[in-house]
Amino acid sequence: MGTLASLVDYRLLVLCPTEQIVNGLSFRGYRQGMEVNGYKIEPGANLTGANLTDANLTEADLENSNLRDANLMGAKLQRASVWGADLEGAKLEGADLMGADLMHADLTGACLMGADLRNAKLEGAKLSGANLAGANLPGAMMPNGTVNS
């Protein structure tokens, strides 16, 4: 059983209409405000062409971020929120996207060769021209995702 202070904090988080950050985690469970290779990782970040090779972005919040042409080869994005992000032309070879939220993301022309997309949410994602050769897709959800234009 939590202390009265933690119960009060929890109630404030539930009742407050804005997202709260506690110990580096958003109320939704995503990490925010971290820096990787000199890049600020946060919702709406402009990471066009960023080199995030092998970066640990587990549970990162990158909603609506611009990751166009970014190098995310071998990156760990398990359970990350990349909802609505622009990943056009991104290099995601061998990336671990297990359980990631990629709903409504633009992955047009992205290279996802050998990527782990198990249990990833791809509803509404644009995958036209994406290379999914060797990608691990069991459990991936993608109704209404666009594979061909």
C-alpha positions in Angstrom: 0.0 0.0 0.0 1.4 3.4 -1.0 1.8 6.4 1.3 -0.8 9.1 1.4 1.6 11.4 -0.6 1.8 8.8 -3.4 -1.9 8.3 -3.4 -2.4 12.1 -3.6 0.1 12.3 -6.5 -1.6 9.5 -8.3 -5.0 11.2 -8.0 -3.5 14.5 -9.3 -2.1 12.6 -12.3 -5.5 11.0 -13.1 -7.5 14.2 -12.7 -5.1 16.6 -14.4 -5.9 17.1 -18.1 -2.3 17.7 -19.0 0.3 15.0 -19.1 2.5 14.8 -16.0 6.1 13.8 -15.8 7.3 11.9 -12.7 10.9 10.6 -12.4 11.4 11.0 -16.1 8.4 8.9 -17.0 5.2 10.4 -18.5 2.0 9.3 -16.9 1.5 7.1 -20.0 4.7 5.3 -19.2 7.0 6.7 -21.9 10.4 8.2 -21.2 10.8 11.9 -22.0 13.4 14.6 -21.9 16.4 12.3 -22.4 19.4 13.0 -24.6 21.0 10.5 -26.9 24.1 11.2 -29.0 23.5 14.9 -28.4 19.9 14.8 -29.6 16.9 15.8 -27.4 14.4 12.9 -27.4 10.9 14.3 -26.8 7.5 14.5 -28.6 7.6 16.6 -31.7 11.5 16.5 -31.9 13.2 17.4 -35.2 15.6 14.6 -35.7 15.9 14.8 -39.5 18.9 12.8 -40.6 20.0 12.1 -36.9 22.5 9.4 -36.3 20.9 7.2 -33.6 22.6 4.0 -34.6 22.3 1.4 -31.7 20.6 4.0 -29.5 18.6 2.8 -26.5 15.2 4.4 -27.0 13.2 1.9 -25.1 9.9 3.4 -24.0 10.9 6.8 -25.5 8.1 9.3 -26.4 8.7 10.4 -30.0 5.1 11.1 -30.9 4.8 13.4 -34.0 8.6 13.7 -34.3 10.4 14.2 -37.6 12.8 11.3 -38.0 13.0 11.6 -41.8 16.2 10.0 -43.2 17.4 9.2 -39.6 19.8 6.4 -39.0 18.2 4.1 -36.4 20.1 0.9 -37.4 20.1 -1.5 -34.5 18.3 1.0 -32.2 16.2 -0.4 -29.3 12.7 1.1 -29.6 10.9 -1.5 -27.5 7.5 -0.1 -26.4 8.4 3.3 -27.7 5.7 5.7 -28.8 6.4 6.8 -32.4 2.7 7.7 -33.1 2.3 10.0 -36.1 6.1 10.4 -36.6 7.7 11.0 -40.0 10.1 8.2 -40.6 10.2 8.5 -44.4 13.4 7.1 -45.7 14.6 6.2 -42.2 17.2 3.4 -41.8 15.8 0.9 -39.3 17.7 -2.3 -40.3 17.9 -4.6 -37.3 16.0 -2.2 -35.1 14.1 -3.6 -32.1 10.6 -2.2 -32.4 8.9 -4.9 -30.4 5.6 -3.5 -28.9 6.3 0.0 -30.3 3.3 2.3 -31.2 3.8 3.2 -34.8 0.2 4.1 -35.4 -0.2 6.7 -38.2 3.6 6.9 -38.7 4.9 7.6 -42.2 7.4 4.8 -43.0 7.4 5.5 -46.7 10.6 4.2 -48.2 12.0 3.2 -44.8 14.4 0.2 -44.6 13.1 -2.2 -41.9 15.2 -5.2 -43.1 15.5 -7.6 -40.2 13.6 -5.3 -37.8 11.7 -6.9 -34.9 8.1 -5.6 -35.2 6.5 -8.3 -33.0 3.4 -6.9 -31.4 4.0 -3.4 -32.9 1.0 -1.2 -33.5 1.0 -0.2 -37.2 -2.7 0.8 -37.6 -2.9 3.6 -40.2 0.9 3.6 -40.8 2.1 4.3 -44.4 4.5 1.6 -45.5 4.6 2.3 -49.3 8.0 1.4 -50.6 9.3 0.2 -47.2 11.7 -2.7 -47.2 10.4 -5.3 -44.8 12.6 -8.2 -46.0 13.4 -10.5 -43.0 11.4 -8.4 -40.6 9.8 -10.2 -37.7 6.1 -9.4 -37.8 4.2 -11.9 -35.6 1.5 -10.2 -33.6 2.0 -6.9 -35.4 -1.3 -5.0 -35.8 -1.8 -3.1 -39.0 -5.5 -2.8 -40.1 -5.8 0.1 -42.5 -2.1 0.4 -42.8 -1.0 1.3 -46.3 1.6 -1.1 -47.8 1.3 -0.1 -51.5 0.3 3.3 -52.9 
